[in-house]
Amino acid sequence: MTFRQDPDAFLRSLFEIAVAAADPMEQVAKYLPEPPKGRTVVVGAGKGSARMAEALEACWEGPLEGVVVTRYGHEAPCRKIEILSASHPVPDAAGERAAKRILETVSGLTEDDLVIVLISGGGSALLSLPPEGITLADKIALNKALLRSGAAIDEMNCVRKHLSAIKGGRLAAAIHPARCHTLLISDVPGDDPAIIASGPTVGEATTAEDARAILKRYAIDVPDHVARHLETEDARCISPEDTRLQHAENHIIATPFMSLAAAAQKARDAGLDVLVLGDTIEGEAKDVGIVHSGIAHSIVHHGVPVKRPAIILSGGETSVTVKGEGRGGRNVEFLLSLAIDLNGLEGVHALAGDTDGVDGREEVAGAVIGPDTLKRARTLGIDARAALADNDGHGFFEALGDQVITGPTLTNVNDFRAILIL
């Protein structure tokens, strides 16, 4: 199979390569510390945390105990580490119970003990433990509002940290005086450990005032008691200079760029000119789609910045300001916008998908498009512009049979986008 014979299959193979590059089973063993004199305790959270725990069990010599929480359906088989499940992206009571269990698990440790913390994207929603005076219902309502607002992931996590009893370095503070050795799979632009899963083991430089400013920027109303909490000392996160963090180490073991690099090498080996736009692309998904379309048009009509046959690769995390009632996600939103702006441009095919296998709330990673996408939709009586206005990307691509469905990949290095230009 070559990219000319079957463009869609080739794009899907690149996506598989990108996901495989972030498989915890291939990465965890490279970043493990020396065993301690005392106990080795494992805790963690995220859509890849169960797979990380499985990988740890496979290579760790000696006693091991602990608990991690992952998204429903993203479990992995473990013998020593207990796997809990909770809701993502909207928190639920199971996530709150899991966060309490994790804090209980690391309490009472000594400086002879070691805690290995396994963190991946999704951990923020899965570790939903509100501080005293704030309810889980408050956090669920706020989380939904943030997801619909178009706020960037670092902005959402800033608010979440200041309304948490475990994030923003608080987990590392609870682990003290034991050693805290955190392994992270990055799903955020820039790979900042303080942003991944809202940085439960990382000192936090932002303030509650920053969180209040974000809520104001996106016109998100919160109950009076939540607003009051953000003005109290309890909203303050753990400072990077806090002495309880002196034995806390953070190691990023997989990143979006590692996945882009793996896909880029496969494309070069296939004879394509490769343009990697980077792994930090942010902004409204539909706007990012238009920008990517402009680059594709330039390649087709002018042979710059690369010449055909070529592929454009990018990663990052876009956002969607939800105004419609459809079934959407940022990757299918991007693709719908891209297809509309390409307007059937000959020889251009594309794939966009979330590397965890879930775009938005659907158990669908993403979709593919080609020069005939809009024509096929019209034949079925489907208006692409109307679907985009209704944020109904999943409904659109489901009708065309062009969804990318992988099931849970047990990792998460954010979004993968590839545009093939023949």
C-alpha positions in Angstrom: 0.0 0.0 0.0 1.4 3.4 -1.0 0.1 6.9 -0.3 -1.0 7.2 -4.0 -2.8 3.8 -4.1 -4.8 4.4 -0.9 -4.3 7.9 0.7 -6.8 7.2 3.5 -5.1 4.0 4.5 -1.7 5.7 4.5 -2.9 8.5 6.7 -4.4 6.0 9.1 -1.1 4.1 9.3 0.7 7.4 10.2 -1.8 7.9 13.0 -1.1 4.4 14.3 2.6 5.1 14.2 2.1 8.3 16.1 0.1 6.6 18.8 2.6 3.7 19.1 5.5 6.2 19.7 3.7 7.2 22.9 3.0 3.7 24.2 4.0 3.7 27.9 5.1 0.1 27.6 8.0 1.4 25.5 8.9 4.4 27.7 8.3 3.8 31.4 11.4 1.5 32.0 13.8 4.2 30.8 12.8 6.7 33.5 12.6 4.6 36.7 14.6 5.5 39.9 16.6 3.3 42.2 14.4 1.2 44.6 14.1 2.8 48.1 15.1 1.5 51.5 11.4 1.5 52.5 8.1 1.0 50.6 7.5 1.7 46.9 4.0 3.2 46.5 2.4 4.0 43.1 -0.4 6.5 42.5 -1.5 8.2 39.4 -4.2 9.6 37.1 -5.0 10.0 33.4 -6.1 8.3 30.3 -2.8 6.6 30.0 -2.2 5.9 33.7 -3.4 2.3 33.8 -1.1 1.4 30.9 1.7 3.2 32.6 1.0 1.1 35.7 1.0 -2.1 33.7 4.4 -1.1 32.2 5.8 -0.3 35.6 4.7 -3.7 37.0 6.4 -5.4 34.0 9.8 -4.0 34.7 10.0 -3.1 38.5 11.9 -5.5 40.7 10.7 -5.7 44.3 7.5 -4.9 46.2 5.0 -2.6 44.7 1.6 -1.3 45.8 -0.7 1.6 45.1 -3.7 2.9 43.1 -4.3 4.8 39.9 -7.4 6.2 38.3 -8.2 6.2 34.6 -11.1 7.0 32.3 -13.9 4.4 32.0 -12.9 1.9 29.4 -9.2 2.7 29.5 -8.3 0.1 32.2 -5.2 -2.2 31.8 -4.5 -5.5 33.6 -2.4 -5.1 36.8 -1.7 -7.4 39.7 -0.2 -5.2 42.3 -1.5 -1.7 41.5 -5.3 -1.2 41.9 -7.0 0.4 38.9 -9.9 2.7 39.5 -12.1 4.2 36.8 -13.9 7.6 36.6 -15.5 10.0 34.2 -13.7 12.2 31.7 -14.0 15.0 30.5 -16.7 15.9 33.0 -15.8 14.7 36.6 -18.0 12.4 38.6 -18.2 11.0 42.2 -16.0 8.1 41.3 -13.2 10.5 40.5 -13.7 12.3 43.8 -13.5 9.0 45.7 -10.4 8.1 43.7 -8.6 11.3 44.6 -9.4 10.8 48.3 -8.0 7.2 48.0 -4.8 8.5 46.4 -4.3 11.0 49.2 -4.9 8.3 51.8 -2.5 6.0 50.0 0.4 8.5 50.3 -0.3 9.6 53.9 2.1 8.7 56.7 5.1 7.8 54.6 8.7 8.4 55.6 11.8 9.7 53.9 12.9 6.1 53.3 9.8 5.6 51.1 9.4 6.2 47.4 6.2 7.3 45.6 6.1 6.8 41.8 3.4 9.1 40.4 2.0 8.2 36.9 0.4 11.2 35.2 -1.1 11.6 31.8 -3.6 13.8 30.0 -7.1 13.6 31.5 -5.8 13.5 35.0 -7.3 16.8 35.9 -10.9 15.7 35.4 -10.2 12.3 37.0 -8.7 13.8 40.1 -11.6 16.0 41.0 -11.4 16.7 44.7 -12.8 20.0 45.7 -11.6 21.9 48.7 -13.8 22.4 51.8 -16.8 24.5 51.0 -16.9 23.6 47.3 -19.0 20.7 46.1 -18.5 18.2 43.3 -21.6 19.6 41.7 -19.9 23.0 41.7 -16.9 21.6 39.9 -18.9 19.7 37.4 -20.9 22.8 36.4 -17.7 24.8 36.2 -15.9 22.1 34.1 -18.8 22.0 31.6 -18.7 25.8 31.3 -15.0 25.8 30.7 -15.2 23.1 28.1 -17.9 25.0 26.2 -16.2 28.4 26.5 -13.3 28.0 24.1 -10.7 28.4 26.9 -7.3 27.0 26.2 -6.2 23.9 28.3 -3.7 25.9 30.4 -6.5 28.4 31.2 -8.9 25.6 32.2 -6.3 24.0 34.4 -5.4 27.2 36.1 -9.0 27.5 37.3 -9.1 23.8 38.3 -5.9 24.1 40.3 -7.2 26.9 42.5 -10.4 24.9 43.2 -8.7 21.7 44.2 -7.4 19.8 47.2 -4.9 17.7 45.2 -3.7 19.6 42.1 -1.3 22.5 41.8 1.5 20.7 43.7 -0.8 19.6 46.6 -0.2 15.9 45.9 3.6 16.3 46.1 3.1 18.2 49.4 1.1 15.3 50.8 3.7 12.8 49.7 6.5 14.6 51.7 8.8 13.5 53.3 8.9 10.5 51.0 10.6 10.8 47.6 8.2 11.8 44.8 9.2 10.6 41.4 6.7 11.5 38.7 6.5 10.2 35.2 4.4 12.2 32.8 2.9 11.7 29.3 2.4 15.2 27.9 -0.8 16.2 26.2 -0.3 20.0 26.3 1.4 22.4 24.0 4.9 23.1 25.3 5.0 20.0 27.6 4.9 22.1 30.8 4.6 19.6 33.7 2.6 22.2 35.7 -0.1 22.1 33.1 -0.3 18.3 32.5 -3.3 17.1 34.5 -3.1 20.4 36.4 0.3 19.6 37.9 -0.5 17.6 41.1 3.2 17.2 41.8 4.5 20.5 40.4 4.8 23.8 42.1 2.4 26.4 40.8 3.3 30.0 39.8 -0.1 31.3 38.8 -2.4 32.8 41.4 -6.1 32.8 42.3 -6.3 36.2 40.8 -5.2 34.7 37.5 -8.0 32.1 37.9 -10.6 34.9 38.5 -9.3 36.8 35.5 -9.9 33.7 33.3 -13.4 33.3 34.5 -14.1 37.0 33.7 -12.5 36.7 30.3 -14.8 33.9 29.2 -17.9 35.4 31.0 -18.2 32.3 33.2 -20.5 33.0 36.2 -19.8 31.0 39.4 -21.8 30.8 42.6 -20.9 33.3 45.3 -19.3 30.7 47.6 -17.0 29.6 44.8 -16.1 33.2 44.0 -15.4 33.8 47.7 -13.1 30.7 47.9 -11.0 32.2 45.1 -10.3 35.2 47.4 -9.1 33.1 50.3 -5.7 31.7 51.3 -7.1 28.1 50.8 -7.1 28.8 47.0 -3.4 29.3 47.0 -1.5 26.4 45.3 1.9 25.1 46.4 4.7 27.4 45.5 7.7 26.1 43.5 9.9 27.2 46.4 7.9 25.2 49.0 10.4 23.0 50.9 7.9 20.0 50.7 8.8 19.8 47.0 12.6 19.5 47.4 12.4 15.7 46.9 9.9 15.9 44.0 11.2 15.0 40.5 9.2 15.2 37.3 10.1 13.4 34.1 8.3 13.6 30.8 8.5 10.3 29.1 6.3 10.9 26.0 5.4 14.0 24.1 3.3 15.1 21.1 6.5 15.9 19.2 7.9 12.4 19.6 4.8 11.2 17.9 5.0 13.8 15.1 8.7 12.8 14.6 7.8 9.1 14.2 5.1 9.9 11.7 7.4 12.3 9.8 10.1 9.7 9.5 7.6 7.2 8.0 6.4 9.8 5.5 10.0 10.6 4.5 10.7 6.9 4.0 7.7 6.8 1.7 9.1 9.5 -0.5 7.1 12.5 0.8 8.4 16.0 1.4 7.5 16.7 5.0 6.4 20.0 6.6 6.1 19.7 10.4 4.3 22.8 11.8 5.0 21.8 15.4 3.2 20.3 18.4 2.0 23.6 20.0 -0.9 24.6 17.6 -3.7 26.2 19.6 -6.7 28.4 18.8 -10.2 27.8 17.6 -10.3 24.5 15.7 -12.2 25.9 12.8 -9.7 28.8 12.4 -6.8 26.3 12.6 -8.5 24.4 9.8 -8.6 27.5 7.6 -4.9 28.2 8.2 -3.9 24.6 7.3 -6.0 24.9 4.2 -4.1 28.0 3.2 -0.8 26.2 3.5 -2.2 23.3 1.4 -3.4 25.7 -1.3 0.1 27.3 -1.4 1.8 23.9 -1.9 -0.7 22.9 -4.6 -0.5 26.2 -6.5 3.0 27.5 -5.8 5.1 24.6 -4.6 5.9 26.4 -1.3 6.9 25.9 1.4 7.3 22.3 0.2 6.8 20.5 -3.1 4.3 17.8 -3.9 4.0 15.0 -3.0 4.1 16.3 0.5 2.5 16.0 3.9 1.8 18.6 6.5 2.0 17.4 10.1 0.9 19.2 13.3 -0.1 18.7 16.9 -1.3 20.6 19.8 -4.7 21.2 21.4 -7.2 23.4 19.7 -10.4 24.6 21.3 -14.1 24.8 20.3 -16.5 27.5 21.4 -19.7 25.5 21.5 -22.7 27.3 20.1 -24.6 24.4 18.4 -26.3 21.2 19.7 -24.4 18.7 17.6 -22.0 15.9 18.5 -18.6 17.4 18.1 -14.9 17.3 19.1 -12.0 19.6 18.2 -10.5 17.2 15.6 -13.7 16.7 13.6 -14.4 20.5 13.9 -11.0 21.1 12.4 -11.6 18.7 9.6 -15.0 20.1 8.7 -13.6 23.6 8.5 -10.6 22.3 6.5 -12.8 20.5 4.0 -15.1 23.5 3.5 -12.1 25.8 2.9 -10.3 23.3 0.6 -13.6 23.1 -1.4 -12.7 19.8 -3.1 -9.1 20.8 -3.9 -7.8 17.9 -6.0 -5.2 15.6 -4.5 -5.6 16.8 -0.9 -6.5 14.2 1.8 -6.4 14.7 5.6 -6.7 13.0 8.9 -7.1 14.5 12.4 -7.5 12.5 15.5 -7.0 12.5 19.3 -4.2 10.1 20.2 -6.2 8.8 23.2 -8.9 7.5 20.8 -11.6 10.0 22.1 -12.4 13.2 20.4 -14.7 15.3 22.6 -17.1 12.9 24.4 -17.4 10.4 21.5 -15.5 7.0 21.5 -14.2 8.1 18.1 -10.6 9.4 17.6 -11.4 11.6 14.6 -12.0 11.3 10.9 -10.5 11.5 7.3 -11.4 13.8 4.4 -10.6 13.8 0.7 -11.4 15.9 -2.4 -14.8 14.2 -2.7 -15.9 14.8 0.9 -18.2 17.8 0.3 -19.7 16.2 -2.9 -20.5 13.0 -1.1 -22.1 14.9 1.7 -24.3 16.8 -0.7 -25.4 13.6 -2.4 -26.6 12.5 1.1 -28.4 15.8 1.6 -25.9 16.9 4.2 -24.8 20.6 4.4 -21.2 20.8 5.7 -21.5 24.4 6.7 -24.7 23.7 8.7 -22.9 20.8 10.4 -20.0 23.1 11.3 -22.3 25.8 12.7 -24.1 23.1 14.8 -20.7 21.7 16.0 -21.8 18.4 14.6 -18.6 17.0 13.2 -19.2 13.4 14.5 -22.7 13.3 13.0 -21.2 14.5 9.7 -18.4 12.0 9.4 -20.5 9.2 10.8 -23.0 9.7 7.9 -20.1 9.5 5.4 -18.5 6.5 7.0 -15.2 8.4 7.4 -14.7 8.2 11.1 -11.4 7.0 12.6 -12.3 4.6 15.5 -9.4 3.0 17.4 -10.9 2.3 20.8 -8.9 3.3 23.9 -5.2 3.6 23.0 -4.1 3.8 26.6 -1.9 6.8 26.0 -2.5 10.5 25.3 -0.2 12.9 23.6 -2.9 15.2 22.3 -4.1 15.7 18.7 -2.5 14.5 15.5 -3.1 16.2 12.2 -1.8 15.1 8.8 -2.6 16.6 5.4 -1.4 14.6 2.4 -1.0 16.6 -0.9 -0.5 14.4 -4.0 
